[in-house]
Amino acid sequence: MKILVMSDSHGVLSYMETAVKKEKPDIAIHLGDCIGDAERLGYMFPNLRLFSIKGNNDWHGGTLDSVYETEFGKIYMCHGHMLGVKSGVSNLVYTAKSKDCSIALYGHTHRPHLEIIDGVTVVNPGASIMRGSYAICEDGKWSLHTVL
C-alpha cells in the first residue's frame, strides 16, 4: 500500500496533481488548509481513495481529526492548529497515543518533519504550496519529498 500525504495547498492544485501522477498512490490524504483542493483532486482522480482534514483556513465541511487503520498501524490525522504544533508536537504525540495510534500526521507549520517520538512516527509533509512538498508511506516506511 502506498499513501500520499499533502497539506496546506492554499488553492494551488498543480503540485498535488503532479505528486499523484508521479507517485500513483493507493490513498491520498490532505491535512487541511483548502480542503476544497482535495475535493477538486478527487474529481480529477475519481479512483483515488482520498481523505481530508479541516484546517484553520477551512471554514466549512470536513472533520478536525480522524483515525485511519492500516496494516502497519493506526494513523491519527489532523491539521495541528488545535494542538498548538507551531510550539511543538508533544500534544500531538499525546493525542495520537491516547487514540492508540502509532503514526501522527499533521500540517499547519508548512515545514516538513519526520521523527519518531515516544514510539509515535510523527509526519508533517510540509506545505504543498511550497515546492510541492509531500510525504509518502510505502510498505510502512515514511519519506519526505518535493515535486520541484
Secondary structure, 3 states (H helix, E strand, C coil): CEEEEECCCCCCCHHHHHHHHHHCCCEEEECCCCHHHHHHHHHHCCCCEEEEECCCCCCCCCECEEEEEECCEEEEEECCHHHCHHHCCHHHHHHHHHCCCCEEECCCCCCCEEEEECCEEEEECCCCCCCCEEEEEECCEEEEEECC
